[in-house]
Amino acid sequence: MAEERSQTGSSSSHAPPSSVVLDGIPGSPGLAIGPAVVVDTRRPGVPHRHIVRSAADEEMGRYDEAVRVAIQGIREVADKARERATRAETSIIEAYALMIEDETLRSMVERHVRIDRQGAEWALDNAITTMVEQLRSARDPYLAERSHDIEFVGDRLLRALMVRQLPLSVVPLMVDAAILVAHDLSPAETAGLSRDRVQAIVTEVGTRTSHTAILARALEIPAVVGVRRITTLVGSGEVLVVDGSRGQVIISPSPGMVEVARSRAQRRERVSLGLRGTRDIPAATRCGTRVDLLANIELPQEAGVAIEQGAQGIGLYRTEFLYIARNEPPSEEEQYEIYRAVLERVAPLPVTLRTFDIGGDKFMSAFQAPAEMNPALGLRAVRLGLAQPELFLTQLRAMVRASVHGNLSIMVPMISSVREFRAVRELLELAKKEVDAAGYPRAAEIPLGMMVEVPAAAILARQFALDAAFFSIGTNDLVQYSLAVDRTNQELAHLASPYHPAILRLIELVIEAGRELHRPVSVCGAMASDPFAAALLIGMGIRSLSMESSSVPTLKAAIGRIGCHEAHTAAERAKDCVTAREVEAMVRTTFQAELREIVASDEE
C-alpha cells in the first residue's frame, strides 16, 4: 500500500499485510493505543443568497448576534480550561475570542452585505476566504498556520449564524476513551477535549507550530498532525497506535506491535515522572557547566507557560502575530502594553523581543508590496522595516518604552549586511530620543542583537560582532538558505538537516566570533530542542538554547546526563564527517547510553 512506510525505521518491514504504518508530523509527545473515532470537521455548505438593500441592517444584526454566541461558546471553553489549570489553553483560546470580535473582519463582512448585497453567511465566507488566501499567498510557514486560525474563526461564526441547522461543535461526546481522527481541529475544540476520554489526536493537516498542536502538548495528549488522507483510510472502531514523538500512526497493528508500543509507553511514563519537580533547577551538564534554557513564544500569554515549564527567560518573542489579519499595523500604545505584560510576567529574567519578521505581502492593510516570485527572499523582515521606517520606528518606540518594566533585549531578524544592522541601530537611537522627548521612562541600556539566519551573516560574524551585542542562530532558516531547501516542502524534508557539515561550520564561525569579541551566542531553531543536537552544540561551545516551552524539561534532563569532555570530543569528530547522516549517526552513537531513556529511542 502506498501509505506504508518503506524507509527509515523497520516497523513497516515487519508489519503484516493488514497493518499500515503512516508518517506524519510529531505534534505532541506520547504514545497511545486505542479505537479510532473519525469526525468530519470540514466547513459546512454555505448558503449563497442575495438580499434587498433594506435587509442589510438585519443581516448585520444576525452577524453581531453570531459573534456574541461564538464568543460565549469560546468563553465557556476557556473557563473549563482554567479549571484544569492549563494556561496555554486559555491564552490561545482568548486570542481566538479577540479574533472573532475583530473589527477588520466585521468591516469586510459589512462591505459584502451592504455593497454586494450578500447574506451574512455568504459575506462571512467571502471575507474569510480573502483573508486566508492573502496569508497563504505569502508562502511562509508561520503565516500558513495563521490561515488555519482564520478558518477556525470563520467556522465558529458560521455555525453560530446557522445554529438551527448546525451544532456549534462537530466533536462528539466520547463516552469511552478513544483516539480522535479528523481533517483538522480548532483550538477551541481541542481545548474542550478531556484527557480521560481522548487518548490521542490525529489530523490530516497542521504542523508542530499550529495552535492545535500547542494545545495538545499543553493537555499532554499525544498528537500526530499532517497525516495525509487519514480520514479516508481509517474507520471508527479500528485500532490505532499513535506515536506523537515519532510522528507515526499504525492502523490495525499486530499483537507484537501493540506489545512493543505498550512497553515504550510505560518507559516514557517513568521518564516523565522523573522530569517533574525540576522546574526551578537550572540546567547544567554532568560536570556542572550551566546551560541557559529559554523559551520561544509568539503569544504574550505563553510567557507564563514558559516560566512554569522551567525556562530561564524568553529567548525569542515573535512579534508577527500582532501584525496579522488587520487593516492597520498595531499602534505604539497597543504594542507597548503587550510587551510590558510579557516583561512584567517574566521579570527579573531576560526577554528578547524580535522585531517583526513579516513581508509587505503579508499585511492585510493599506500597505501592499509588489507581488514577488519568492517572498522568502524578498521585501521582508529588516528589509521591510528599513523600507518603511515609520512602521519600524513605531515598534521600536514601543519596545524602548517597555524596557523599563524588565530585562529587555531587542533582536533583528534576517540581517545580511553590516549596513543593515547599523541602519537599525540608528533607528533605535532615534526611537530612544523620541521616547525621551515624549517624557516616557526607559532603561538606560537596551542591548541590540541579531539573528544569524543567512550564510552571509555567519560568514561575516566577526565583523557583525563589532556592532551587535549578541547573536542568536536561527537554525531553521539557516538550513533553508544554506542548503537551498524549502523547509515547508515535505518531499525535501530529509535534506534539511542541521547536522549538515556546512551548517556546523557556519555555526562554528559565529561561536568563534562571539568568543573572540565576548558576544553571547545562542541557538533558537528546532536544533536547540533536539537532545542529541544540543549535546553537539554544547560541545561546540554553545551555552544558551531557546526552544518551545514544552521542550525545556526534557532538555534539562538530557543536559544533566551530558559531560562537557564527551560533548567536545563529539564536536571535534563531527569536523571529519562529510555528510549530515554521518554526523547524526556519530552523535547518536556517542550519547545513546546517556540519552536513551530521555528520548525513548527506537532501539529498544
C-alpha positions in Angstrom: 0.0 0.0 0.0 1.3 3.4 -0.9 0.8 4.8 2.6 3.0 2.2 4.2 6.3 3.5 5.4 9.1 1.9 3.4 12.1 4.0 4.5 13.7 4.9 7.9 13.0 2.5 10.6 12.0 -1.1 10.5 8.4 -1.1 11.8 6.7 -1.3 8.4 9.0 -4.0 7.1 7.7 -6.4 9.8 4.1 -5.3 9.5 1.5 -7.9 8.4 -0.5 -7.0 5.2 -3.4 -5.7 7.3 -1.2 -3.2 9.2 -0.5 0.2 7.7 2.2 2.5 9.0 1.7 6.2 8.2 4.1 9.1 8.7 3.0 12.5 9.9 4.5 15.3 11.9 5.1 15.0 15.7 2.5 17.3 17.2 2.6 16.3 20.9 4.8 13.6 22.5 3.4 10.5 24.0 2.1 7.1 22.8 -1.5 5.8 22.7 -3.2 2.6 21.7 -7.0 2.5 21.2 -10.0 2.6 18.9 -10.5 5.4 16.4 -13.4 7.9 16.4 -13.4 9.7 13.0 -15.2 13.0 12.8 -15.8 15.4 9.9 -14.7 18.9 10.8 -14.7 20.5 7.4 -16.7 23.7 6.9 -20.4 23.0 6.1 -22.1 24.2 2.9 -22.6 28.0 2.9 -26.0 29.3 1.6 -25.4 31.9 -1.2 -28.3 34.3 -1.2 -28.7 37.9 -2.3 -30.6 40.4 -0.1 -32.5 43.6 -0.8 -30.8 46.8 0.3 -33.3 47.3 3.2 -32.3 43.9 4.7 -28.7 44.9 5.3 -29.2 46.1 8.9 -31.0 42.9 9.7 -28.1 40.8 8.2 -25.5 42.7 10.2 -27.7 42.2 13.3 -27.6 38.5 12.6 -23.8 38.7 12.3 -23.4 40.6 15.5 -25.6 38.1 17.3 -23.4 35.3 15.9 -20.4 37.0 17.2 -22.0 37.1 20.7 -22.9 33.4 20.5 -19.5 32.4 19.3 -17.8 34.5 22.0 -20.0 33.0 24.7 -19.0 29.5 23.5 -15.3 30.4 23.4 -15.5 31.8 26.9 -17.2 28.7 28.3 -14.4 26.6 26.8 -11.8 29.0 28.3 -13.5 28.7 31.8 -13.3 24.9 31.6 -9.7 25.1 30.6 -8.9 27.3 33.6 -10.4 24.7 35.9 -7.8 22.3 34.6 -5.1 24.9 35.2 -3.6 24.7 31.7 -2.7 28.3 31.0 -1.5 27.7 27.4 -5.0 26.6 26.5 -6.7 29.7 27.9 -4.3 32.1 26.4 -4.7 30.8 22.9 -8.5 30.5 23.3 -8.7 34.0 24.5 -6.8 35.1 21.4 -9.5 33.5 19.3 -12.2 35.4 21.1 -10.4 38.6 20.1 -10.2 37.4 16.5 -13.9 36.7 16.5 -14.6 40.3 17.7 -12.1 41.8 15.2 -13.4 44.9 13.6 -11.4 44.2 10.4 -13.3 41.1 9.8 -16.6 42.8 10.6 -15.9 45.6 8.2 -15.1 43.1 5.4 -18.4 41.3 6.1 -20.3 44.5 6.2 -18.9 45.6 2.8 -20.1 42.4 1.2 -23.5 42.8 2.9 -24.1 46.4 2.0 -22.3 46.8 -1.3 -22.6 43.3 -2.8 -26.0 42.6 -1.1 -24.9 39.2 0.2 -26.5 37.3 3.1 -24.4 37.2 6.3 -23.3 33.6 5.7 -22.1 34.3 2.2 -20.5 37.6 3.2 -18.6 35.9 6.1 -17.4 33.1 3.8 -16.1 35.5 1.3 -14.3 37.6 3.9 -12.7 34.6 5.5 -11.7 33.2 2.1 -10.0 36.5 1.2 -8.0 36.7 4.4 -6.9 33.1 4.2 -5.8 33.4 0.6 -3.7 36.5 1.4 -2.0 34.7 4.3 -1.3 31.6 2.2 0.0 33.5 -0.8 2.9 34.6 1.2 4.3 31.0 1.1 5.5 31.5 4.7 5.1 28.5 7.2 4.2 30.8 10.0 1.5 32.7 8.1 0.2 29.4 6.6 -0.5 28.2 10.1 -2.2 31.5 11.0 -4.5 31.0 8.0 -5.9 27.9 9.7 -6.7 30.2 12.7 -8.7 32.4 10.4 -10.6 29.4 9.0 -11.4 28.2 12.5 -12.8 31.7 13.4 -14.9 31.6 10.2 -16.2 28.1 11.0 -17.2 29.1 14.5 -19.0 32.2 13.3 -20.7 30.3 10.5 -22.0 27.7 12.9 -23.3 30.4 15.2 -25.1 32.0 12.2 -26.6 28.6 11.2 -27.2 27.5 14.8 -30.6 26.0 13.9 -29.1 23.8 11.1 -25.6 23.0 12.6 -24.2 22.1 16.0 -21.7 24.6 17.4 -19.2 21.7 17.9 -18.5 18.9 15.5 -16.6 16.8 18.1 -18.8 14.1 19.5 -19.2 13.4 23.2 -16.9 10.5 23.6 -18.1 8.2 26.3 -15.3 5.6 26.1 -11.6 6.5 25.7 -10.6 6.7 22.1 -8.3 8.2 19.5 -9.8 11.2 17.7 -9.2 11.3 14.0 -10.2 14.4 12.0 -9.2 16.5 9.0 -8.4 19.3 11.5 -9.4 20.5 14.9 -9.9 24.1 16.0 -8.1 25.2 19.2 -11.4 25.6 20.9 -12.4 22.1 20.0 -9.0 20.8 21.1 -9.1 22.6 24.4 -12.6 21.2 25.1 -11.3 17.7 24.9 -11.0 15.5 28.1 -7.8 13.7 28.7 -9.9 10.9 30.3 -11.8 10.4 27.0 -9.3 11.3 24.3 -6.2 9.1 24.2 -4.6 10.8 21.2 -5.3 13.2 18.3 -4.6 12.5 14.6 -5.2 15.2 11.9 -4.7 15.4 8.2 -3.3 18.9 8.3 -1.2 21.1 10.6 2.4 21.4 11.8 4.2 21.3 15.1 3.7 25.1 15.5 -0.1 25.0 14.9 -2.2 26.1 17.8 -3.9 22.8 17.9 -0.6 21.0 18.3 0.4 23.6 21.0 -2.8 22.9 22.9 -2.4 19.1 22.6 1.0 19.4 24.2 -0.4 21.6 27.0 -3.1 19.0 27.6 -0.5 16.2 27.4 -2.5 14.4 24.8 -0.3 12.6 22.2 -0.9 14.0 18.7 0.3 13.4 15.1 -0.6 16.0 12.6 -0.2 16.3 8.8 -1.1 12.6 8.2 -2.4 12.7 4.6 -5.8 11.1 3.9 -6.0 9.6 7.4 -9.8 10.1 7.4 -10.2 8.1 4.2 -8.0 5.2 5.5 -9.4 4.8 9.0 -12.9 3.9 10.1 -14.4 4.5 13.6 -13.6 1.5 15.8 -10.3 0.5 14.1 -7.4 0.1 16.5 -4.6 2.6 16.1 -1.2 3.1 17.6 -0.3 6.8 17.7 3.2 7.8 18.5 3.3 11.6 18.9 7.1 11.7 19.4 7.9 9.9 16.2 5.0 11.3 14.2 3.8 7.9 13.3 0.4 6.2 13.2 -0.2 2.4 12.8 -3.5 1.2 11.5 -4.6 -2.2 12.7 -1.3 -3.1 14.5 -0.3 -6.6 15.0 -0.2 -8.1 18.6 3.6 -7.7 18.5 3.4 -4.1 17.5 0.9 -3.4 20.3 3.2 -5.1 22.9 6.2 -3.0 21.8 4.1 0.2 21.9 2.9 -0.6 25.4 6.4 -1.2 26.6 7.7 2.1 25.2 4.7 3.9 26.7 5.4 2.6 30.1 9.1 3.6 29.8 8.1 7.1 28.8 5.8 7.4 31.7 8.7 6.6 34.1 10.8 9.2 32.4 8.0 11.8 32.6 7.7 11.2 36.3 11.4 11.8 36.7 11.2 15.2 35.0 8.7 16.6 37.3 9.9 18.8 40.1 12.9 20.2 38.2 11.3 23.4 37.2 13.4 25.7 39.4 16.7 23.9 39.0 19.0 25.5 36.4 20.2 23.2 33.6 23.7 22.1 34.0 25.9 19.4 32.4 27.1 16.4 34.4 30.3 18.2 35.1 28.5 21.3 36.4 28.6 23.6 33.4 25.5 25.8 33.3 23.4 26.0 30.1 20.7 28.5 30.0 17.4 27.2 28.6 15.0 29.9 27.3 11.6 29.7 25.6 10.3 30.8 22.2 6.9 32.3 22.3 4.5 34.0 19.9 1.6 34.9 22.1 2.1 37.1 25.2 0.1 34.8 27.4 2.6 32.0 26.6 5.2 33.8 28.8 3.6 32.3 31.9 3.6 28.9 30.4 7.3 29.2 29.7 8.2 30.1 33.3 6.0 27.2 34.6 8.0 24.8 32.4 11.3 26.0 33.9 12.5 28.4 31.2 15.1 30.9 32.4 13.6 33.6 30.3 12.3 34.3 26.8 14.9 33.9 24.2 12.6 34.8 21.3 9.3 36.6 21.3 8.0 36.6 17.8 6.0 39.8 17.3 4.5 38.8 13.9 1.2 37.8 15.5 0.5 41.5 16.2 0.5 42.4 12.5 -1.6 39.7 11.0 -5.3 39.8 9.9 -5.8 43.5 10.4 -6.2 46.5 8.2 -3.7 48.6 10.0 -0.5 47.8 11.9 -0.7 47.8 15.7 -0.3 51.2 17.4 2.6 52.1 19.6 0.4 52.0 22.6 -1.1 48.6 21.8 2.4 47.1 21.3 3.8 48.8 24.5 1.1 47.3 26.6 1.7 43.8 25.2 5.5 44.0 25.6 5.1 45.4 29.1 2.9 42.5 30.1 5.4 40.0 28.9 8.3 41.7 30.7 6.5 42.1 34.0 5.4 38.4 33.9 9.0 37.2 33.3 11.0 39.8 35.4 13.7 39.7 36.5 14.5 37.0 33.9 15.5 38.2 30.4 13.2 38.8 27.5 14.4 39.1 23.9 11.9 40.8 21.6 12.4 40.1 17.9 11.3 42.9 15.6 8.7 41.8 13.1 9.7 39.1 10.6 7.0 39.6 8.0 6.8 40.7 4.4 4.8 43.5 2.9 2.7 41.0 1.1 1.7 39.5 4.5 -0.2 42.6 5.7 -3.9 43.0 5.4 -3.5 46.7 5.3 -3.3 49.7 3.0 0.4 48.9 2.5 1.0 46.2 -0.1 4.3 45.3 -1.5 4.5 44.3 -5.2 3.9 40.6 -5.9 7.2 38.6 -5.7 8.3 35.3 -7.2 9.8 34.3 -3.9 8.6 36.3 -0.9 11.1 34.4 1.4 13.9 36.2 -0.4 12.1 39.5 -1.0 10.9 42.5 0.9 10.5 41.1 4.4 11.8 41.4 8.0 14.5 44.0 8.4 14.3 44.9 4.7 10.7 45.9 5.1 11.4 47.7 8.3 14.1 49.9 6.7 11.9 50.4 3.6 9.1 51.6 5.9 10.9 53.4 8.7 7.8 54.9 10.3 6.4 51.4 10.7 9.6 50.2 12.2 10.0 53.2 14.5 6.6 52.6 15.9 7.6 49.1 17.0 11.0 50.3 18.3 9.4 53.1 20.4 7.0 50.6 22.0 9.9 48.3 22.8 12.0 51.1 24.2 9.1 52.3 26.4 8.6 48.7 27.6 12.3 48.3 28.6 11.7 50.0 31.9 9.5 47.1 33.0 12.0 44.3 32.9 15.2 42.8 31.4 14.7 43.6 27.7 16.9 43.0 24.7 16.0 43.7 21.0 16.9 41.3 18.2 16.7 41.9 14.5 15.9 39.1 12.0 17.2 38.3 8.5 20.2 40.6 8.7 22.6 40.0 5.8 24.8 43.1 5.8 26.6 45.3 8.3 25.0 48.3 6.7 21.5 47.0 7.5 22.4 46.4 11.2 23.9 49.9 11.5 20.8 51.4 10.0 18.6 49.6 12.5 20.8 50.9 15.3 20.4 54.4 14.0 16.6 54.0 14.1 16.8 52.6 17.6 18.8 55.6 18.7 16.1 57.8 17.1 13.4 55.9 18.9 15.1 56.5 22.2 15.3 60.2 21.6 11.6 60.3 20.6 10.7 58.4 23.8 12.8 60.7 25.9 11.2 63.8 24.2 7.8 62.4 25.0 8.7 62.1 28.7 8.4 58.3 29.0 10.9 56.4 31.2 13.1 53.7 29.7 16.1 51.5 30.5 19.5 53.2 30.2 20.9 50.3 28.2 19.0 48.2 25.7 21.1 45.5 24.0 20.6 45.3 20.3 21.4 41.9 18.8 20.7 40.0 15.6 19.5 36.7 14.3 22.0 34.7 12.2 19.8 33.1 9.6 21.6 33.6 6.3 25.0 32.4 5.3 26.3 35.9 4.8 25.7 36.7 8.5 27.5 33.7 9.7 30.5 34.2 7.3 30.8 37.8 8.5 30.1 37.1 12.1 33.3 38.7 13.3 32.5 41.9 11.5 29.0 41.9 12.8 30.3 41.3 16.4 31.9 44.7 16.3 28.3 46.2 16.2 25.9 43.6 17.6 25.6 43.0 21.3 24.7 39.3 20.9 23.9 36.6 18.3 21.0 34.2 18.1 21.4 31.5 15.5 18.1 30.6 13.8 19.0 27.1 12.5 15.6 26.6 10.7 16.2 29.4 8.2 20.0 29.0 8.2 19.5 25.4 7.0 16.9 26.5 4.4 19.0 29.3 2.9 22.4 27.4 3.1 21.2 24.2 1.6 18.6 25.7 -0.8 15.8 23.6 0.6 12.3 24.8 1.2 11.7 23.6 4.8 7.9 23.6 4.1 8.3 21.0 1.3 7.7 17.6 2.8 9.3 15.9 -0.2 12.6 17.6 0.6 12.4 17.5 4.4 15.1 14.8 4.6 17.6 17.2 3.0 17.0 20.0 5.5 19.3 18.7 8.3 21.0 20.9 10.9 23.7 18.2 11.1 24.9 19.0 7.7 28.7 19.7 7.9 28.2 23.1 6.1 25.7 24.2 8.8 28.0 23.1 11.6 30.9 25.1 10.0 28.7 28.2 9.8 27.6 27.8 13.4 31.3 27.4 14.4 32.1 30.7 12.7 29.5 32.5 14.8 30.7 30.8 18.0 34.3 31.8 17.3 33.4 35.4 16.6 31.3 35.6 19.8 34.2 34.1 21.9 36.8 36.4 20.4 34.8 39.6 20.9 32.9 38.5 24.1 29.4 38.4 22.4 26.9 35.9 23.8 25.7 33.3 21.2 22.6 31.3 21.5 20.7 28.9 19.2 16.9 29.3 18.9 15.9 27.0 16.0 14.5 23.5 16.2 18.0 22.2 16.6 18.0 23.6 20.1 15.2 21.2 21.3 16.8 18.0 20.0 18.7 16.4 22.9 21.4 14.9 20.6 21.9 18.1 18.6 22.0 20.0 21.9 24.8 17.8 23.1 26.7 18.6 19.9 26.1 22.3 20.3 27.3 22.2 23.9 30.5 20.5 22.6 30.9 23.4 20.1 30.7 26.0 22.9 27.0 27.0 23.0 25.8 27.8 26.5 22.3 29.2 25.7 19.4 27.4 23.9 16.0 28.8 23.2 13.1 26.4 22.3 9.4 25.7 22.6 8.4 25.8 26.3 7.3 22.1 26.4 10.8 21.0 25.4 12.5 22.7 28.4 12.1 19.9 30.9 13.3 17.2 28.5 16.4 19.3 27.5 17.1 20.0 31.1 17.2 16.3 31.9 19.2 15.5 28.8 21.9 18.1 29.5 22.3 16.8 33.1 23.5 13.5 31.6 26.0 15.0 29.2 29.6 15.6 30.0 31.5 18.5 28.5 34.5 16.4 27.6 32.4 13.9 25.7 30.5 16.7 24.0 33.7 18.5 22.9 35.1 15.2 21.6 32.0 14.7 19.5 32.1 18.2 18.1 35.7 17.6 17.1 34.8 14.2 15.5 32.0 15.9 13.6 34.6 18.0 11.7 35.8 14.8 10.0 32.3 13.8 8.8 31.3 14.7 5.2 27.5 14.1 5.3 24.7 15.0 7.7 23.9 11.3 8.1 27.5 10.6 9.3 27.3 13.4 11.8 24.0 12.4 13.2 24.9 8.8 13.4 28.1 9.6 15.2 26.4 11.9 17.7 23.6 9.4 18.4 26.1 6.6 18.9 28.2 8.8 21.3 25.3 9.8 23.5 23.0 6.8 23.1 23.7 5.4 26.5 23.2 8.7 28.3 20.1 9.9 26.4 18.3 6.6 25.5 15.8 6.8 28.4 15.3 10.6 27.9 14.4 10.4 24.2 12.7 7.0 24.3 14.8 5.9 21.3 13.7 3.4 18.8 16.4 0.9 19.6 14.5 -0.7 22.5 
